Amino acid sequence: MGKKADERAKKDKSKGKGPTKGRSKDNKRGKVEGTLSAKELKKLREKESQKVSKAKASKPSKAPKAPKASKASKASKASKSAKSTTPASLRDLLRFGPGSSLAAIDPSSTPGYEGKESAAVDEMEAMQDGLGELQERLYAEAKGGGKRSLLLVVQGMDTSGKGGIMRHVVGAFDPQGVRHTAFKAPTSQERAHPFLWRITNALPSVGEIGVFDRSHYEDVLIVRVHDLVPRAQWARRYAQINAWERRVSARGATIVKIMLHISKDEQKARLTERLDRPDKHWKFNPGDIDERAHWDDYMAAYEAALGKCSTEVAPWYVVPANHKWYARYAVTSLVLDHLTEMDPQWPAATFDVAEQQARLAASD
C-alpha cells in the first residue's frame, strides 16, 4: 500500500501536481492501520472519533437567526427611513400657492419621498392605523358635543386615480363614519338650484369624514371648458366658492383639497389598458377620448381654480399621480397630517367612573 502511494506521488509530480495534505494523511493512516490487530484498530478509531467530537463541541455555536420582522415593525422602519429623506412636510411641498404653475409640476415626480415603492406601501399601511384611531376619536368627540368634521375633496382628469384613492386611502376608515359622494352631471332638480346647493346637502355631519369624488369645482372646470354657462357666470363662482368654503370651515370642518395630476401620455396609457383588458372595459367611456382634445383647456381651467381658490382655510394640494403608489402614499400622509393637527379628544365621562366600577363589581 505504501509503495503504491509513492508511485502515485511521483506520477503526480511529473504532471506538475503535488499530493494534497489530505492524501498524505490518509496514506500515513493506512500504513499504521495495516500493522494493527482488529482489537487495536477498533480502539484507535474510537479515540479518533472522541477527538472529532471534542473539536466540534469546542466550536462556538452559531447565533440563532433573528425572527423575520413583523408587518408592523417593517412599516415602522419604512416610516423612519422615509421621514429621514423628506426635506420638508408634504403639505409644504404639494401645496399650490400664489404664483404656482401646474405646468412646472412633473406628474412623474415623487416630492418628499426618495425611498422605494415597497417601503412607501409599508409606511402607508402604518399610517392607516393612525387614520383609524383618529377617525374614532373624531367620532367620539362629536358624541361628547364636538362640532368638528373633515372634508376631503378629490379632483383629477379621467384615469387620474380617484377610484384608487377611495379604495386605498378612504378604505382605511370605518365606513360607518364616512359620507362619500361621487358627483356626476347635475340632475334637472339640481340645475334648478344654485350650483352649491347639492354640494351643501352632501357635507359631512359632525364627527364624520366627508369625501367628494369630484366636487363643486366641476362648475369652474368642465363648465368653463365647454361653455355650459356664460363666462361672466362661471367667473363669479371662484369668489362664491371661497366664501362658501369659509362658512363651512367656520362651522368646524377641516377642508383638504387634492388634485391628482397625471400627464396626457399617462392618461393615454391607462385608457389603452382599459381597452386591452376585458376586465376593465366597464371602466371605459368613449367620451374620455373626446375630452382629450380639450386637455390644454382643462389644464388652464385647473390652474385658474387652484390659484384662485387655494386659501388658508381650504388649501389645494397638487399630487403628482403618474405613479399610483406615490399618489396614494401622499394623500394618506396629507389626510393623516390634517387629522393629527385637529387632535380630536376622547370625551370625558358623564358619570362617576369609580361608582360604576363598584356597582359592576357588586353585580352578579
C-alpha positions as CSV (number, residue, x, y, z in Angstrom):
1,M,0.0,0.0,0.0
2,G,2.9,2.4,0.8
3,K,4.7,1.5,-2.4
4,K,1.6,2.4,-4.5
5,A,1.2,5.7,-2.7
6,D,4.9,6.6,-3.5
7,E,4.4,5.7,-7.2
8,R,1.2,7.8,-7.3
9,A,3.1,10.8,-5.8
10,K,5.9,10.5,-8.4
11,K,3.3,10.4,-11.1
12,D,1.5,13.5,-9.9
13,K,4.8,15.3,-9.5
14,S,5.7,14.6,-13.2
15,K,2.4,16.2,-14.2
16,G,3.1,19.3,-12.1
17,K,0.8,18.2,-9.3
18,G,1.7,17.6,-5.7
19,P,-0.1,15.3,-3.3
20,T,-2.6,17.2,-1.1
21,K,-2.4,17.2,2.6
22,G,-5.5,15.1,2.8
23,R,-3.9,12.4,0.6
24,S,-0.6,12.1,2.6
25,K,-2.6,12.0,5.9
26,D,-4.8,9.2,4.5
27,N,-1.7,7.3,3.3
28,K,0.0,7.6,6.7
29,R,-3.1,6.4,8.5
30,G,-3.3,3.5,6.0
31,K,0.2,2.4,6.9
32,V,-0.5,2.5,10.6
33,E,-3.8,0.7,10.4
34,G,-2.2,-2.0,8.3
35,T,0.1,-3.0,11.2
36,L,-2.6,-3.2,14.0
37,S,-4.8,-6.1,15.1
38,A,-8.5,-5.8,14.8
39,K,-8.8,-5.0,18.6
40,E,-6.2,-2.3,18.5
41,L,-7.7,-0.9,15.3
42,K,-11.1,-0.6,17.0
43,K,-9.5,1.3,19.9
44,L,-7.7,3.7,17.6
45,R,-10.8,4.6,15.7
46,E,-12.8,5.1,18.9
47,K,-10.0,7.5,20.0
48,E,-10.1,9.4,16.8
49,S,-13.9,9.7,17.0
50,Q,-13.7,11.1,20.5
51,K,-11.2,13.8,19.3
52,V,-13.6,14.8,16.5
53,S,-16.5,15.1,18.9
54,K,-14.4,17.3,21.3
55,A,-13.4,19.5,18.4
56,K,-17.0,20.0,17.3
57,A,-18.0,20.7,20.9
58,S,-15.3,23.4,21.3
59,K,-16.5,25.4,18.3
60,P,-18.8,28.3,19.2
61,S,-22.3,27.7,18.1
62,K,-23.9,29.9,15.5
63,A,-26.2,32.6,16.8
64,P,-29.9,31.7,16.0
65,K,-31.3,33.6,13.1
66,A,-33.4,36.6,14.2
67,P,-37.1,36.1,13.5
68,K,-38.5,37.9,10.5
69,A,-39.7,41.4,11.2
70,S,-43.4,41.6,11.6
71,K,-45.5,43.7,9.2
72,A,-45.9,46.4,11.8
73,S,-42.1,46.6,12.5
74,K,-41.4,46.7,8.8
75,A,-43.8,49.6,8.4
76,S,-42.3,51.4,11.4
77,K,-38.8,51.0,9.9
78,A,-40.1,52.2,6.5
79,S,-41.7,55.2,8.2
80,K,-38.4,56.3,9.9
81,S,-36.5,55.8,6.6
82,A,-39.0,57.9,4.6
83,K,-39.1,60.7,7.2
84,S,-35.3,60.9,7.2
85,T,-35.3,61.6,3.4
86,T,-38.1,64.1,3.5
87,P,-36.7,67.7,3.2
88,A,-40.0,69.3,4.2
89,S,-43.5,68.3,5.0
90,L,-45.6,67.2,2.2
91,R,-48.1,69.9,3.0
92,D,-45.4,72.5,2.1
93,L,-44.2,70.6,-0.9
94,L,-47.5,69.9,-2.5
95,R,-49.5,73.0,-1.6
96,F,-50.5,75.1,-4.6
97,G,-50.0,78.7,-3.6
98,P,-49.9,82.1,-5.3
99,G,-47.7,82.1,-8.3
100,S,-47.6,78.3,-8.6
101,S,-47.7,76.8,-12.1
102,L,-49.3,73.5,-12.9
103,A,-47.1,73.1,-15.9
104,A,-44.0,73.3,-13.7
105,I,-45.1,70.2,-11.7
106,D,-43.8,66.9,-13.0
107,P,-46.6,64.3,-12.8
108,S,-43.9,61.6,-12.6
109,S,-42.1,63.1,-9.6
110,T,-42.4,61.9,-6.0
111,P,-41.8,65.0,-3.9
112,G,-40.7,64.4,-0.4
113,Y,-40.1,60.7,-1.0
114,E,-36.8,59.1,-2.1
115,G,-37.5,55.5,-1.0
116,K,-38.7,52.5,-2.9
117,E,-42.3,51.7,-3.7
118,S,-42.3,48.8,-1.4
119,A,-41.2,50.9,1.6
120,A,-43.9,53.5,0.7
121,V,-46.6,50.8,0.7
122,D,-45.4,49.6,4.1
123,E,-45.4,53.1,5.5
124,M,-48.8,53.8,4.1
125,E,-50.2,50.7,5.9
126,A,-48.7,52.0,9.2
127,M,-50.3,55.4,8.6
128,Q,-53.7,53.8,8.0
129,D,-53.7,52.5,11.6
130,G,-53.3,56.2,12.7
131,L,-56.2,57.2,10.4
132,G,-58.4,54.6,12.0
133,E,-57.7,55.8,15.6
134,L,-58.1,59.5,14.7
135,Q,-61.4,58.8,13.0
136,E,-62.7,57.1,16.1
137,R,-61.6,59.9,18.3
138,L,-63.3,62.4,16.0
139,Y,-66.5,60.4,16.1
140,A,-66.3,60.0,19.9
141,E,-65.6,63.8,20.3
142,A,-68.8,64.6,18.4
143,K,-70.8,62.2,20.7
144,G,-69.5,64.3,23.6
145,G,-70.7,67.6,22.0
146,G,-67.9,68.3,19.5
147,K,-68.7,70.1,16.3
148,R,-65.8,69.2,14.0
149,S,-65.6,67.1,10.8
150,L,-63.1,66.6,7.9
151,L,-63.9,67.1,4.2
152,L,-61.6,65.5,1.6
153,V,-62.1,66.8,-1.9
154,V,-60.6,64.8,-4.7
155,Q,-60.3,66.1,-8.3
156,G,-58.4,65.0,-11.3
157,M,-58.7,64.2,-15.0
158,D,-60.2,60.9,-16.1
159,T,-58.0,57.9,-15.1
160,S,-56.0,60.1,-12.6
161,G,-56.6,57.5,-9.8
162,K,-59.6,58.9,-7.9
163,G,-61.0,55.4,-7.5
164,G,-57.7,54.1,-6.1
165,I,-57.7,56.9,-3.5
166,M,-61.2,55.8,-2.5
167,R,-60.1,52.2,-2.1
168,H,-56.7,52.5,-0.6
169,V,-57.0,55.7,1.5
170,V,-60.7,56.3,2.3
171,G,-61.0,52.5,2.6
172,A,-58.8,52.7,5.8
173,F,-61.7,54.4,7.6
174,D,-64.7,52.8,9.3
175,P,-67.4,53.2,6.6
176,Q,-69.9,54.0,9.3
177,G,-68.2,57.3,9.9
178,V,-67.7,58.2,6.2
179,R,-70.0,60.1,4.0
180,H,-68.9,59.6,0.4
181,T,-70.4,61.4,-2.6
182,A,-69.4,60.9,-6.2
183,F,-70.7,64.0,-8.1
184,K,-72.0,63.4,-11.6
185,A,-73.6,65.8,-14.1
186,P,-76.3,67.7,-12.2
187,T,-79.9,66.4,-12.4
188,S,-82.8,68.6,-13.6
189,Q,-83.7,69.2,-9.9
190,E,-80.2,70.2,-9.0
191,R,-79.9,72.6,-12.0
192,A,-83.0,74.4,-10.7
193,H,-80.9,75.4,-7.6
194,P,-77.7,77.4,-7.2
195,F,-74.7,75.3,-8.1
196,L,-73.6,75.0,-4.4
197,W,-77.0,73.7,-3.3
198,R,-76.3,70.0,-4.0
199,I,-72.8,70.3,-2.5
200,T,-74.1,71.7,0.7
201,N,-76.5,68.8,1.0
202,A,-73.6,66.4,0.8
203,L,-71.5,67.9,3.6
204,P,-70.4,65.5,6.4
205,S,-72.2,65.7,9.8
206,V,-70.2,66.5,12.9
207,G,-67.7,63.7,13.7
208,E,-67.8,62.4,10.1
209,I,-65.2,62.1,7.3
210,G,-66.8,63.6,4.2
211,V,-65.3,62.6,0.8
212,F,-66.1,64.3,-2.5
213,D,-65.2,62.3,-5.6
214,R,-65.3,65.3,-8.0
215,S,-67.0,68.3,-6.5
216,H,-68.2,71.9,-6.8
217,Y,-65.1,72.6,-8.8
218,E,-66.6,70.9,-11.8
219,D,-68.6,74.1,-12.1
220,V,-65.4,76.0,-13.0
221,L,-63.8,73.2,-14.9
222,I,-66.0,71.3,-17.4
223,V,-68.5,74.2,-17.3
224,R,-65.7,76.6,-18.3
225,V,-64.1,74.3,-20.9
226,H,-67.4,73.5,-22.7
227,D,-69.0,76.9,-22.3
228,L,-72.0,75.4,-20.5
229,V,-72.8,78.8,-18.9
230,P,-71.8,82.4,-19.9
231,R,-68.2,83.4,-19.0
232,A,-69.4,86.1,-16.6
233,Q,-71.4,83.4,-14.6
234,W,-68.6,80.9,-14.1
235,A,-66.1,83.7,-13.4
236,R,-68.1,84.8,-10.4
237,R,-68.0,81.3,-9.0
238,Y,-64.4,81.4,-7.7
239,A,-65.4,84.1,-5.1
240,Q,-68.6,82.2,-4.3
241,I,-66.7,79.0,-3.7
242,N,-64.2,80.8,-1.4
243,A,-67.0,82.4,0.6
244,W,-68.8,79.0,0.9
245,E,-65.7,77.2,2.0
246,R,-65.0,79.9,4.7
247,R,-68.5,79.3,6.0
248,V,-68.1,75.5,6.0
249,S,-64.7,75.9,7.8
250,A,-66.2,78.2,10.4
251,R,-68.8,75.6,11.3
252,G,-66.0,73.2,12.2
253,A,-65.0,71.4,9.0
254,T,-61.3,70.9,8.1
255,I,-61.1,71.0,4.3
256,V,-58.4,69.2,2.4
257,K,-58.5,69.5,-1.4
258,I,-56.5,67.2,-3.6
259,M,-55.8,67.4,-7.4
260,L,-54.4,64.2,-8.8
261,H,-52.0,65.4,-11.5
262,I,-51.2,63.0,-14.4
263,S,-49.7,63.6,-17.8
264,K,-51.6,63.3,-21.1
265,D,-49.3,60.4,-22.1
266,E,-50.0,58.6,-18.9
267,Q,-53.7,59.0,-19.4
268,K,-53.4,57.5,-22.9
269,A,-51.6,54.5,-21.4
270,R,-54.3,53.9,-18.8
271,L,-57.1,54.3,-21.4
272,T,-55.2,51.8,-23.6
273,E,-55.1,49.3,-20.7
274,R,-58.8,49.7,-20.2
275,L,-59.4,48.8,-23.8
276,D,-56.9,46.0,-23.9
277,R,-58.3,44.2,-20.8
278,P,-61.8,42.8,-20.9
279,D,-62.0,43.1,-17.1
280,K,-61.5,46.8,-17.4
281,H,-64.0,47.5,-20.3
282,W,-66.6,48.6,-17.7
283,K,-64.4,51.5,-16.7
284,F,-64.0,52.8,-20.2
285,N,-66.1,55.7,-21.5
286,P,-65.8,56.6,-25.2
287,G,-66.3,60.2,-24.1
288,D,-62.9,60.1,-22.4
289,I,-61.2,60.2,-25.8
290,D,-63.3,63.2,-26.9
291,E,-62.2,65.0,-23.7
292,R,-58.5,64.5,-24.5
293,A,-58.9,67.0,-27.3
294,H,-59.5,69.7,-24.6
295,W,-56.5,68.7,-22.5
296,D,-54.9,72.2,-22.6
297,D,-58.1,73.9,-21.9
298,Y,-58.6,71.7,-18.8
299,M,-55.1,72.4,-17.6
300,A,-55.8,76.2,-17.9
301,A,-59.1,75.8,-16.0
302,Y,-57.4,73.7,-13.3
303,E,-54.7,76.3,-12.9
304,A,-57.2,79.1,-12.5
305,A,-59.3,77.2,-10.0
306,L,-56.3,76.1,-7.9
307,G,-54.7,79.6,-8.0
308,K,-57.9,81.5,-7.1
309,C,-59.3,79.0,-4.5
310,S,-56.3,77.8,-2.6
311,T,-56.8,79.6,0.7
312,E,-55.7,79.2,4.4
313,V,-58.9,77.6,5.4
314,A,-59.2,75.3,2.3
315,P,-55.8,74.7,0.7
316,W,-55.2,72.9,-2.6
317,Y,-52.6,70.2,-2.9
318,V,-51.3,69.0,-6.3
319,V,-50.3,65.4,-6.0
320,P,-48.2,64.0,-8.9
321,A,-50.1,60.9,-9.8
322,N,-48.3,59.1,-12.7
323,H,-47.1,56.7,-10.0
324,K,-50.2,55.4,-8.4
325,W,-48.4,54.2,-5.3
326,Y,-47.0,57.6,-4.7
327,A,-50.3,59.3,-5.1
328,R,-51.9,57.0,-2.5
329,Y,-49.0,57.4,-0.1
330,A,-49.1,61.2,-0.4
331,V,-52.9,61.5,0.1
332,T,-52.7,59.2,3.1
333,S,-49.9,61.4,4.6
334,L,-51.8,64.6,3.9
335,V,-55.0,63.4,5.5
336,L,-53.2,61.9,8.5
337,D,-51.3,65.2,8.9
338,H,-54.5,67.3,9.0
339,L,-56.3,64.9,11.3
340,T,-53.3,64.8,13.6
341,E,-53.3,68.6,13.7
342,M,-57.0,68.6,14.6
343,D,-56.1,66.3,17.5
344,P,-59.7,65.1,18.3
345,Q,-60.1,64.2,22.0
346,W,-61.9,61.4,23.8
347,P,-64.9,62.9,25.6
348,A,-64.8,63.0,29.4
349,A,-67.2,60.5,31.1
350,T,-70.6,62.0,32.1
351,F,-70.8,59.7,35.1
352,D,-68.8,58.8,38.2
353,V,-66.4,56.1,36.9
354,A,-65.4,54.7,40.3
355,E,-69.1,54.4,41.3
356,Q,-70.0,52.5,38.2
357,Q,-66.9,50.2,38.7
358,A,-68.1,49.4,42.2
359,R,-71.6,48.7,41.0
360,L,-70.3,46.4,38.3
361,A,-68.1,44.5,40.8
362,A,-71.0,44.0,43.2
363,S,-73.4,42.8,40.5
364,D,-74.0,39.1,39.8
